[in-house]
């Protein structure tokens, strides 16, 4: 179903909620639009611990992925990796990293030093609903 204007979307959401459905509006969620809608495979397995989800813009140049792998090294496990590009100057990447809470600041410093624009999407509702461990 395609819903256009914000007021029309609000009416549909209100009607669904009135019928007892739980509704999460993902229409403005970049991660859901750019990645989750194209991914298959379901949720992370039970027992996956310390997963943090990051959305990146990788420059479209040779060595960009190798630079990323060098930045994270062997310190953090890659638990999810999804890449998309539409001929732009950058590729869109969604990446799950297993980062213990005590190492989160170190991980952010490594990602900041890499210089790629990124967003922490761990709290994103689309992640919680469709990808994260149950």
MIDOSE-1310 file (N, C-alpha, C; in nm, 2 decimals, decimal comma, always signed):
residues 134
xxxx	+0,08/-0,12/+0,00/+0,00/+0,00/+0,00/+0,09/+0,12/+0,00; +0,06/+0,22/-0,08/+0,13/+0,34/-0,09/+0,05/+0,45/-0,02; +0,11/+0,52/+0,08/+0,04/+0,63/+0,15/+0,12/+0,75/+0,12; +0,05/+0,86/+0,07/+0,12/+0,98/+0,03/+0,15/+1,08/+0,14
xxxx	+0,06/+1,17/+0,16/+0,08/+1,28/+0,25/+0,08/+1,24/+0,40; +0,14/+1,32/+0,48/+0,16/+1,29/+0,62/+0,02/+1,27/+0,69; -0,08/+1,35/+0,65/-0,21/+1,34/+0,72/-0,28/+1,21/+0,68; -0,26/+1,16/+0,56/-0,31/+1,03/+0,51/-0,24/+0,92/+0,59
xxxx	-0,11/+0,93/+0,60/-0,04/+0,83/+0,68/-0,09/+0,83/+0,83; -0,11/+0,94/+0,88/-0,16/+0,95/+1,02/-0,29/+0,88/+1,04; -0,38/+0,90/+0,94/-0,51/+0,84/+0,94/-0,50/+0,69/+0,93; -0,42/+0,64/+0,85/-0,40/+0,49/+0,83/-0,34/+0,44/+0,96
xxxx	-0,24/+0,50/+1,02/-0,19/+0,46/+1,15/-0,29/+0,46/+1,26; -0,37/+0,56/+1,27/-0,48/+0,57/+1,37/-0,58/+0,46/+1,35; -0,62/+0,43/+1,23/-0,71/+0,33/+1,20/-0,66/+0,19/+1,24; -0,53/+0,16/+1,21/-0,47/+0,04/+1,25/-0,46/+0,02/+1,40
xxxx	-0,42/+0,13/+1,47/-0,41/+0,13/+1,61/-0,55/+0,11/+1,68; -0,65/+0,17/+1,62/-0,79/+0,16/+1,67/-0,84/+0,01/+1,66; -0,79/-0,06/+1,56/-0,82/-0,20/+1,54/-0,73/-0,29/+1,62; -0,64/-0,23/+1,71/-0,56/-0,31/+1,80/-0,42/-0,35/+1,75
xxxx	-0,38/-0,30/+1,63/-0,25/-0,33/+1,58/-0,15/-0,24/+1,64; -0,03/-0,29/+1,67/+0,09/-0,21/+1,71/+0,15/-0,16/+1,58; +0,18/-0,03/+1,58/+0,23/+0,03/+1,46/+0,36/+0,11/+1,49; +0,46/+0,09/+1,40/+0,58/+0,16/+1,41/+0,60/+0,22/+1,27
xxxx	+0,59/+0,36/+1,26/+0,60/+0,43/+1,13/+0,75/+0,44/+1,09; +0,79/+0,37/+0,99/+0,93/+0,37/+0,94/+0,94/+0,45/+0,82; +0,85/+0,53/+0,78/+0,85/+0,60/+0,65/+0,96/+0,71/+0,65; +1,01/+0,75/+0,76/+1,12/+0,85/+0,76/+1,25/+0,79/+0,80
xxxx	+1,26/+0,66/+0,81/+1,38/+0,59/+0,86/+1,47/+0,56/+0,75; +1,59/+0,63/+0,74/+1,68/+0,60/+0,63/+1,73/+0,46/+0,63; +1,77/+0,41/+0,74/+1,82/+0,27/+0,75/+1,72/+0,17/+0,69; +1,59/+0,19/+0,73/+1,49/+0,10/+0,68/+1,47/+0,11/+0,53
xxxx	+1,48/+0,23/+0,48/+1,46/+0,25/+0,34/+1,58/+0,21/+0,25; +1,70/+0,23/+0,31/+1,82/+0,20/+0,23/+1,87/+0,06/+0,24; +1,84/+0,00/+0,35/+1,90/-0,14/+0,38/+1,79/-0,24/+0,41; +1,72/-0,23/+0,52/+1,64/-0,33/+0,58/+1,54/-0,39/+0,47
xxxx	+1,48/-0,30/+0,39/+1,38/-0,35/+0,30/+1,44/-0,44/+0,19; +1,57/-0,44/+0,17/+1,64/-0,53/+0,07/+1,70/-0,65/+0,14; +1,70/-0,66/+0,27/+1,77/-0,77/+0,33/+1,68/-0,89/+0,36; +1,74/-1,01/+0,35/+1,66/-1,13/+0,39/+1,75/-1,21/+0,49
xxxx	+1,68/-1,30/+0,55/+1,76/-1,38/+0,64/+1,71/-1,38/+0,78; +1,64/-1,28/+0,82/+1,58/-1,27/+0,95/+1,67/-1,21/+1,06; +1,63/-1,24/+1,18/+1,70/-1,19/+1,29/+1,83/-1,25/+1,32; +1,91/-1,18/+1,40/+2,04/-1,23/+1,45/+2,01/-1,35/+1,53
xxxx	+2,10/-1,45/+1,54/+2,08/-1,57/+1,62/+2,08/-1,53/+1,77; +2,00/-1,61/+1,85/+2,01/-1,58/+1,99/+2,15/-1,61/+2,04; +2,19/-1,53/+2,14/+2,32/-1,54/+2,19/+2,42/-1,45/+2,13; +2,38/-1,38/+2,03/+2,47/-1,27/+1,97/+2,48/-1,16/+2,07
xxxx	+2,60/-1,13/+2,12/+2,61/-1,03/+2,23/+2,69/-0,91/+2,18; +2,66/-0,80/+2,24/+2,73/-0,67/+2,22/+2,72/-0,62/+2,07; +2,62/-0,66/+2,00/+2,61/-0,61/+1,86/+2,57/-0,46/+1,86; +2,65/-0,38/+1,79/+2,62/-0,24/+1,76/+2,60/-0,23/+1,61
xxxx	+2,51/-0,16/+1,57/+2,48/-0,14/+1,43/+2,51/+0,00/+1,38; +2,59/+0,00/+1,27/+2,64/+0,13/+1,22/+2,60/+0,14/+1,07; +2,56/+0,26/+1,03/+2,53/+0,29/+0,89/+2,64/+0,38/+0,84; +2,70/+0,35/+0,73/+2,82/+0,42/+0,68/+2,79/+0,47/+0,54
xxxx	+2,87/+0,57/+0,50/+2,89/+0,61/+0,36/+3,03/+0,58/+0,33; +3,06/+0,48/+0,25/+3,20/+0,44/+0,21/+3,22/+0,52/+0,08; +3,34/+0,58/+0,07/+3,38/+0,64/-0,06/+3,39/+0,53/-0,17; +3,35/+0,56/-0,29/+3,36/+0,47/-0,40/+3,50/+0,49/-0,46
xxxx	+3,60/+0,42/-0,40/+3,73/+0,43/-0,45/+3,80/+0,29/-0,41; +3,90/+0,26/-0,49/+3,97/+0,13/-0,45/+4,03/+0,15/-0,31; +4,02/+0,04/-0,24/+4,08/+0,04/-0,10/+3,99/+0,09/+0,01; +3,87/+0,14/-0,02/+3,78/+0,19/+0,09/+3,74/+0,08/+0,19
xxxx	+3,71/-0,04/+0,14/+3,67/-0,14/+0,23/+3,79/-0,20/+0,31; +3,91/-0,21/+0,24/+4,03/-0,25/+0,31/+4,07/-0,15/+0,42; +4,05/-0,02/+0,39/+4,07/+0,08/+0,50/+3,98/+0,06/+0,62; +3,85/+0,03/+0,59/+3,76/+0,00/+0,70/+3,80/-0,12/+0,78
xxxx	+3,83/-0,23/+0,71/+3,88/-0,35/+0,78/+4,00/-0,32/+0,86; +4,09/-0,24/+0,81/+4,21/-0,20/+0,88/+4,18/-0,12/+1,01; +4,08/-0,04/+1,00/+4,04/+0,04/+1,12/+3,98/-0,04/+1,23; +3,90/-0,14/+1,19/+3,84/-0,23/+1,30/+3,94/-0,34/+1,34
xxxx	+4,03/-0,38/+1,25/+4,13/-0,48/+1,28/+4,06/-0,61/+1,32; +4,13/-0,68/+1,41/+4,07/-0,80/+1,46/+4,01/-0,78/+1,60; +3,99/-0,66/+1,64/+3,93/-0,63/+1,77/+3,78/-0,66/+1,78; +3,71/-0,63/+1,67/+3,56/-0,65/+1,67/+3,52/-0,73/+1,56
xxxx	+3,43/-0,83/+1,59/+3,37/-0,92/+1,49/+3,27/-0,85/+1,41; +3,27/-0,87/+1,28/+3,16/-0,82/+1,19/+3,05/-0,92/+1,19; +2,94/-0,88/+1,24/+2,82/-0,98/+1,26/+2,72/-0,96/+1,14; +2,73/-0,84/+1,07/+2,64/-0,81/+0,96/+2,71/-0,72/+0,87
xxxx	+2,69/-0,73/+0,74/+2,74/-0,64/+0,64/+2,65/-0,64/+0,52; +2,60/-0,52/+0,49/+2,51/-0,50/+0,37/+2,56/-0,37/+0,30; +2,59/-0,39/+0,17/+2,64/-0,28/+0,09/+2,54/-0,25/-0,03; +2,52/-0,12/-0,05/+2,44/-0,08/-0,16/+2,50/+0,04/-0,23
xxxx	+2,49/+0,05/-0,36/+2,54/+0,17/-0,43/+2,45/+0,19/-0,55; +2,42/+0,32/-0,58/+2,34/+0,35/-0,70/+2,42/+0,44/-0,79; +2,55/+0,42/-0,81/+2,63/+0,50/-0,90/+2,67/+0,63/-0,84; +2,66/+0,64/-0,71/+2,70/+0,77/-0,64/+2,85/+0,77/-0,61
xxxx	+2,89/+0,87/-0,55/+3,03/+0,88/-0,51/+3,06/+0,81/-0,39; +2,96/+0,75/-0,32/+2,98/+0,67/-0,20/+2,88/+0,56/-0,20; +2,92/+0,45/-0,14/+2,84/+0,33/-0,12/+2,78/+0,34/+0,02; +2,66/+0,28/+0,03/+2,59/+0,28/+0,16/+2,61/+0,14/+0,22
xxxx	+2,65/+0,14/+0,34/+2,69/+0,02/+0,41/+2,62/+0,02/+0,55; +2,56/-0,10/+0,58/+2,51/-0,12/+0,71/+2,59/-0,24/+0,77; +2,65/-0,21/+0,89/+2,75/-0,30/+0,94/+2,72/-0,33/+1,09; +2,71/-0,45/+1,13/+2,70/-0,49/+1,27/+2,84/-0,53/+1,32
xxxx	+2,87/-0,47/+1,43/+3,00/-0,50/+1,50/+2,98/-0,55/+1,64; +3,04/-0,65/+1,68/+3,03/-0,69/+1,82/+3,14/-0,62/+1,90; +3,09/-0,52/+1,98/+3,17/-0,43/+2,05/+3,13/-0,44/+2,20; +3,21/-0,49/+2,29/+3,18/-0,49/+2,43/+3,16/-0,34/+2,47
xxxx	+3,07/-0,32/+2,56/+3,04/-0,19/+2,61/+3,17/-0,11/+2,66; +3,26/-0,18/+2,72/+3,38/-0,12/+2,77/+3,47/-0,07/+2,65; +3,45/-0,12/+2,53/+3,54/-0,09/+2,42/+3,46/+0,01/+2,32; +3,34/+0,05/+2,35/+3,27/+0,13/+2,26/+3,34/+0,26/+2,23
xxxx	+3,39/+0,33/+2,33/+3,46/+0,46/+2,30/+3,58/+0,43/+2,21; +3,66/+0,33/+2,23/+3,77/+0,29/+2,14/+3,72/+0,27/+2,00; +3,61/+0,20/+1,99/+3,56/+0,17/+1,85/+3,52/+0,30/+1,78; +3,45/+0,39/+1,85/+3,41/+0,52/+1,79/+3,53/+0,60/+1,75
xxxx	+3,64/+0,59/+1,83/+3,76/+0,67/+1,79/+3,82/+0,61/+1,67; +3,82/+0,47/+1,65/+3,87/+0,41/+1,53/+3,79/+0,45/+1,41; +3,65/+0,45/+1,43/+3,56/+0,48/+1,32/+3,58/+0,63/+1,28; +3,59/+0,72/+1,38/+3,61/+0,86/+1,36/+3,74/+0,89/+1,28
xxxx	+3,85/+0,81/+1,32/+3,98/+0,83/+1,25/+3,97/+0,78/+1,11; +3,88/+0,69/+1,08/+3,87/+0,64/+0,94/+3,82/+0,75/+0,85; +3,73/+0,84/+0,90/+3,69/+0,96/+0,82/+3,56/+0,93/+0,74; +3,50/+0,82/+0,75/+3,38/+0,79/+0,67/+3,26/+0,84/+0,76
xxxx	+3,17/+0,90/+0,69/+3,05/+0,95/+0,77/+2,97/+0,82/+0,81; +2,93/+0,82/+0,94/+2,86/+0,71/+0,99/+2,76/+0,75/+1,10; +2,66/+0,66/+1,12/+2,56/+0,68/+1,22/+2,54/+0,55/+1,30; +2,53/+0,56/+1,43/+2,50/+0,45/+1,52/+2,35/+0,42/+1,51
xxxx	+2,31/+0,31/+1,46/+2,17/+0,27/+1,44/+2,13/+0,16/+1,53; +2,20/+0,14/+1,64/+2,17/+0,03/+1,73/+2,03/+0,05/+1,79; +1,99/+0,17/+1,82/+1,86/+0,20/+1,87/+1,75/+0,21/+1,77; +1,77/+0,19/+1,65/+1,68/+0,21/+1,54/+1,56/+0,11/+1,55
xxxx	+1,44/+0,15/+1,54/+1,33/+0,06/+1,55/+1,33/-0,05/+1,45; +1,37/-0,02/+1,32/+1,38/-0,13/+1,22/+1,47/-0,24/+1,26; +1,58/-0,20/+1,32/+1,68/-0,30/+1,37/+1,61/-0,39/+1,47; +1,55/-0,32/+1,57/+1,48/-0,40/+1,68/+1,38/-0,49/+1,62
xxxx	+1,30/-0,44/+1,52/+1,19/-0,52/+1,47/+1,23/-0,64/+1,38; +1,33/-0,61/+1,30/+1,36/-0,71/+1,19/+1,50/-0,77/+1,19; +1,60/-0,72/+1,26/+1,73/-0,77/+1,25/+1,79/-0,81/+1,38; +1,77/-0,74/+1,49/+1,84/-0,77/+1,62/+1,80/-0,90/+1,68
xx	+1,89/-0,95/+1,77/+1,86/-1,08/+1,83/+1,73/-1,07/+1,91; +1,66/-1,18/+1,91/+1,53/-1,18/+1,99/+1,55/-1,16/+2,14
